[in-house]
C-alpha cells in the first residue's frame, strides 16, 4: 500500500495509531487557511477529536519514494463549504515529513462532472 493510501485509510477510519506511524515525528503541515503551521500532534488531534473532516473522491495524482500529490473533496464539521483540496507531501523514511495544501471552496450543491 502506498503512503498516501495508508494515510487516507487511517484518516477515514479514525485510526490514530496507524496515522501516528505514517506521520514523521518532525512533520510540518502548512494548511491552506489561517497562516499557521501544524505539527504531528496537531494532525493527530484532528483525528481523535469530534470535528474530523471527512473526504471523498480521494485520488493519488503522483507518488514516488520522495513526494506525493493527492486530490480529494473535503467536508468540514464546522459548517464551512466543502473544498476541493490538493495536497503536496514530502516523504522521509517511508513517512510524511511535510504536507502543504491548497483548496477551492465548493457550494453545498456542487456536482462533480460525470457524477450525474
GROMACS elastic network, one bead per residue, 0.5 to 0.9 nm:
[ bonds ]
;  ai    aj funct       b0    kb
    1     4     6  0.82893   500
    1     5     6  0.62197   500
    1     6     6  0.63541   500
    2     5     6  0.51375   500
    2     6     6  0.61623   500
    2     7     6  0.85615   500
    2    63     6  0.79751   500
    2    64     6  0.87591   500
    3     6     6  0.51426   500
    3     7     6  0.61092   500
    3     8     6  0.86570   500
    3    22     6  0.71374   500
    3    63     6  0.84221   500
    3    65     6  0.88728   500
    3    68     6  0.84625   500
    3    91     6  0.85038   500
    3    94     6  0.70577   500
    3    95     6  0.69813   500
    3    96     6  0.77285   500
    4     8     6  0.61024   500
    4     9     6  0.85268   500
    4    22     6  0.89867   500
    4    60     6  0.72561   500
    4    63     6  0.79071   500
    4    68     6  0.72554   500
    4    69     6  0.85619   500
    4    70     6  0.76769   500
    4    89     6  0.87869   500
    4    96     6  0.87181   500
    5     8     6  0.51631   500
    5     9     6  0.61159   500
    5    10     6  0.85568   500
    5    58     6  0.89852   500
    5    60     6  0.80322   500
    6     9     6  0.51693   500
    6    10     6  0.60873   500
    6    11     6  0.85047   500
    6    18     6  0.81451   500
    6    19     6  0.80630   500
    6    22     6  0.74208   500
    7    10     6  0.52135   500
    7    11     6  0.60500   500
    7    12     6  0.85170   500
    7    18     6  0.80770   500
    7    19     6  0.62459   500
    7    22     6  0.64743   500
    7    23     6  0.82772   500
    7    96     6  0.88728   500
    8    11     6  0.51038   500
    8    12     6  0.59532   500
    8    13     6  0.84831   500
    8    19     6  0.89437   500
    8    55     6  0.86937   500
    8    58     6  0.78500   500
    9    12     6  0.51822   500
    9    13     6  0.60918   500
    9    14     6  0.83602   500
    9    15     6  0.81707   500
    9    18     6  0.89630   500
    9    19     6  0.88228   500
   10    13     6  0.53480   500
   10    14     6  0.58768   500
   10    16     6  0.69860   500
   10    17     6  0.82947   500
   10    18     6  0.58009   500
   10    19     6  0.54500   500
   10    22     6  0.87718   500
   11    14     6  0.51207   500
   11    15     6  0.63926   500
   11    16     6  0.76619   500
   11    18     6  0.87237   500
   11    19     6  0.68373   500
   11    47     6  0.66048   500
   11    52     6  0.87022   500
   11    54     6  0.83078   500
   12    15     6  0.78268   500
   12    47     6  0.87628   500
   12    53     6  0.89449   500
   12    54     6  0.67760   500
   12    55     6  0.74496   500
   13    16     6  0.87535   500
   13    47     6  0.89993   500
   14    17     6  0.88934   500
   14    18     6  0.88894   500
   14    19     6  0.83848   500
   14    47     6  0.56058   500
   14    48     6  0.69788   500
   14    52     6  0.84564   500
   15    18     6  0.54752   500
   15    19     6  0.62215   500
   15    20     6  0.86532   500
   15    47     6  0.76481   500
   15    48     6  0.84333   500
   16    20     6  0.59776   500
   16    21     6  0.86660   500
   16    44     6  0.62952   500
   16    45     6  0.87047   500
   16    47     6  0.64549   500
   16    48     6  0.66720   500
   17    20     6  0.50831   500
   17    21     6  0.64977   500
   17    22     6  0.89256   500
   17    44     6  0.89480   500
   18    21     6  0.51704   500
   18    22     6  0.64840   500
   18    23     6  0.89267   500
   19    22     6  0.50548   500
   19    23     6  0.62058   500
   19    43     6  0.89747   500
   19    44     6  0.72409   500
   19    47     6  0.87616   500
   20    23     6  0.53959   500
   20    24     6  0.76906   500
   20    25     6  0.83171   500
   20    40     6  0.77782   500
   20    41     6  0.87084   500
   20    44     6  0.70276   500
   21    24     6  0.73621   500
   21    95     6  0.75050   500
   22    94     6  0.75325   500
   22    96     6  0.62883   500
   23    26     6  0.83015   500
   23    27     6  0.64774   500
   23    40     6  0.65784   500
   23    43     6  0.88473   500
   23    94     6  0.89644   500
   23    95     6  0.52816   500
   23    97     6  0.66080   500
   23    98     6  0.86957   500
   24    27     6  0.51219   500
   24    28     6  0.88819   500
   24    40     6  0.72195   500
   24    91     6  0.84263   500
   24    92     6  0.74799   500
   24    93     6  0.82395   500
   24    94     6  0.85527   500
   24    95     6  0.52656   500
   24    96     6  0.54803   500
   24    97     6  0.51366   500
   24    98     6  0.83286   500
   25    39     6  0.82860   500
   25    40     6  0.62123   500
   25    41     6  0.86415   500
   25    97     6  0.77057   500
   26    39     6  0.73979   500
   26    40     6  0.70960   500
   26    97     6  0.62564   500
   26    98     6  0.82484   500
   27    38     6  0.83035   500
   27    39     6  0.58662   500
   27    40     6  0.55958   500
   27    95     6  0.88343   500
   27    96     6  0.65516   500
   27    98     6  0.50897   500
   27    99     6  0.77312   500
   28    37     6  0.66647   500
   28    38     6  0.58469   500
   28    39     6  0.51715   500
   28    40     6  0.70309   500
   28    96     6  0.89069   500
   28    97     6  0.64930   500
   28    99     6  0.64758   500
   28   100     6  0.84874   500
   29    36     6  0.86642   500
   29    37     6  0.56874   500
   29    39     6  0.61514   500
   29    40     6  0.78638   500
   29    42     6  0.89064   500
   29    43     6  0.79973   500
   29    97     6  0.84924   500
   29    98     6  0.56764   500
   29   100     6  0.58471   500
   29   101     6  0.83669   500
   30    33     6  0.84705   500
   30    35     6  0.78226   500
   30    36     6  0.65812   500
   30    38     6  0.64035   500
   30    98     6  0.79664   500
   30    99     6  0.62366   500
   30   101     6  0.67388   500
   31    34     6  0.76102   500
   31    35     6  0.75459   500
   31    36     6  0.70730   500
   31    37     6  0.69921   500
   31    38     6  0.78165   500
   31    99     6  0.78478   500
   31   100     6  0.56364   500
   31   101     6  0.51738   500
   31   102     6  0.72975   500
   32    35     6  0.73420   500
   32    36     6  0.86617   500
   32    85     6  0.89811   500
   32   100     6  0.72602   500
   32   101     6  0.52639   500
   32   102     6  0.50891   500
   32   103     6  0.65898   500
   33    36     6  0.73894   500
   33   101     6  0.88641   500
   33   102     6  0.85668   500
   33   103     6  0.88560   500
   34    37     6  0.87882   500
   38    41     6  0.80009   500
   38    42     6  0.57133   500
   38    43     6  0.70405   500
   39    42     6  0.51690   500
   39    43     6  0.64545   500
   39    44     6  0.87622   500
   40    43     6  0.51820   500
   40    44     6  0.62281   500
   40    45     6  0.85473   500
   41    44     6  0.50542   500
   41    45     6  0.60200   500
   41    46     6  0.88360   500
   42    46     6  0.66388   500
   43    46     6  0.53711   500
   43    47     6  0.70246   500
   44    47     6  0.53368   500
   44    48     6  0.63404   500
   44    49     6  0.86057   500
   45    48     6  0.51463   500
   45    49     6  0.58714   500
   45    52     6  0.88453   500
   46    49     6  0.53223   500
   46    50     6  0.78118   500
   46    51     6  0.67983   500
   46    52     6  0.53744   500
   46    53     6  0.79008   500
   47    50     6  0.78473   500
   47    51     6  0.79423   500
   47    52     6  0.54465   500
   47    53     6  0.82913   500
   48    51     6  0.86510   500
   48    52     6  0.76311   500
   49    52     6  0.62976   500
   50    77     6  0.83650   500
   51    76     6  0.74345   500
   51    77     6  0.52005   500
   51    78     6  0.72323   500
   52    76     6  0.72047   500
   52    77     6  0.66781   500
   53    74     6  0.65056   500
   53    75     6  0.55137   500
   53    77     6  0.59923   500
   53    78     6  0.88392   500
   54    73     6  0.83791   500
   54    74     6  0.56809   500
   54    75     6  0.52263   500
   54    76     6  0.66534   500
   54    77     6  0.82591   500
   55    58     6  0.69730   500
   55    72     6  0.62946   500
   55    73     6  0.54217   500
   55    75     6  0.60657   500
   55    76     6  0.88263   500
   56    59     6  0.89441   500
   56    72     6  0.59473   500
   56    73     6  0.52883   500
   56    74     6  0.66266   500
   56    75     6  0.83964   500
   57    71     6  0.77994   500
   57    72     6  0.52695   500
   57    73     6  0.60286   500
   57    74     6  0.89002   500
   58    70     6  0.72873   500
   58    71     6  0.59242   500
   58    73     6  0.71476   500
   59    69     6  0.87534   500
   59    70     6  0.56219   500
   59    71     6  0.52604   500
   59    72     6  0.62396   500
   60    63     6  0.70368   500
   60    68     6  0.75910   500
   60    69     6  0.61789   500
   60    71     6  0.65281   500
   60    72     6  0.88539   500
   61    68     6  0.76309   500
   61    69     6  0.53906   500
   61    70     6  0.53033   500
   61    71     6  0.70632   500
   62    67     6  0.78975   500
   62    68     6  0.54017   500
   62    69     6  0.50932   500
   62    70     6  0.70137   500
   63    66     6  0.77366   500
   63    67     6  0.57954   500
   63    69     6  0.63500   500
   63    70     6  0.84365   500
   64    67     6  0.57062   500
   64    68     6  0.64164   500
   64    91     6  0.88560   500
   65    68     6  0.82035   500
   65    90     6  0.87484   500
   65    91     6  0.67049   500
   65    92     6  0.81370   500
   65    93     6  0.87820   500
   65    94     6  0.72685   500
   66    89     6  0.84611   500
   66    90     6  0.58203   500
   66    92     6  0.69329   500
   66    94     6  0.85653   500
   67    88     6  0.73647   500
   67    89     6  0.54664   500
   67    91     6  0.56548   500
   67    92     6  0.89944   500
   67    96     6  0.87676   500
   68    87     6  0.79881   500
   68    88     6  0.58706   500
   68    89     6  0.50403   500
   68    90     6  0.64971   500
   68    91     6  0.78195   500
   69    86     6  0.71926   500
   69    87     6  0.55830   500
   69    89     6  0.63311   500
   70    85     6  0.81525   500
   70    86     6  0.57841   500
   70    87     6  0.51522   500
   70    88     6  0.67090   500
   70    89     6  0.83869   500
   71    84     6  0.71695   500
   71    85     6  0.55649   500
   71    87     6  0.62571   500
   72    83     6  0.82599   500
   72    84     6  0.58452   500
   72    85     6  0.54300   500
   72    86     6  0.68307   500
   72    87     6  0.85641   500
   73    82     6  0.69096   500
   73    83     6  0.56553   500
   73    85     6  0.60997   500
   73   106     6  0.88709   500
   74    82     6  0.55818   500
   74    83     6  0.52646   500
   74    84     6  0.63278   500
   74    85     6  0.66952   500
   75    78     6  0.89854   500
   75    79     6  0.84832   500
   75    80     6  0.80231   500
   75    81     6  0.72845   500
   75    83     6  0.67015   500
   76    79     6  0.62899   500
   76    80     6  0.62345   500
   76    81     6  0.74061   500
   76    82     6  0.64229   500
   76    83     6  0.84741   500
   77    80     6  0.75398   500
   78    81     6  0.89393   500
   79    82     6  0.84740   500
   80    83     6  0.88049   500
   80   105     6  0.86927   500
   81   105     6  0.58602   500
   81   106     6  0.57736   500
   81   107     6  0.59090   500
   81   108     6  0.63395   500
   82   104     6  0.85334   500
   82   105     6  0.58653   500
   82   106     6  0.52268   500
   82   107     6  0.68059   500
   82   108     6  0.68891   500
   82   110     6  0.88657   500
   83   103     6  0.59769   500
   83   104     6  0.53190   500
   83   106     6  0.51947   500
   83   107     6  0.84191   500
   84   102     6  0.84016   500
   84   103     6  0.54236   500
   84   104     6  0.51531   500
   84   105     6  0.64221   500
   84   106     6  0.69193   500
   85   101     6  0.65567   500
   85   102     6  0.57793   500
   85   104     6  0.66413   500
   85   105     6  0.86647   500
   86   100     6  0.83703   500
   86   101     6  0.55393   500
   86   102     6  0.52675   500
   86   103     6  0.61284   500
   86   104     6  0.88030   500
   87    99     6  0.67275   500
   87   100     6  0.56949   500
   87   102     6  0.66061   500
   87   103     6  0.86900   500
   88    98     6  0.81948   500
   88    99     6  0.56135   500
   88   100     6  0.52944   500
   88   101     6  0.63171   500
   88   102     6  0.86702   500
   89    96     6  0.64970   500
   89    97     6  0.74604   500
   89    98     6  0.55611   500
   89   100     6  0.65539   500
   89   101     6  0.87854   500
   90    95     6  0.83902   500
   90    96     6  0.59203   500
   90    97     6  0.56983   500
   90    98     6  0.51850   500
   90    99     6  0.65256   500
   91    94     6  0.60339   500
   91    95     6  0.53009   500
   91    97     6  0.52866   500
   91    98     6  0.71125   500
   92    95     6  0.53701   500
   92    96     6  0.63870   500
   92    97     6  0.57992   500
   92    98     6  0.89163   500
   93    96     6  0.84099   500
   93    97     6  0.87438   500
   96    99     6  0.71997   500
  106   109     6  0.80511   500
  106   110     6  0.61809   500
  107   110     6  0.53507   500
  111   114     6  0.84172   500
  111   115     6  0.67886   500
  111   116     6  0.75198   500
  112   115     6  0.54402   500
  112   116     6  0.78015   500
  113   116     6  0.73986   500
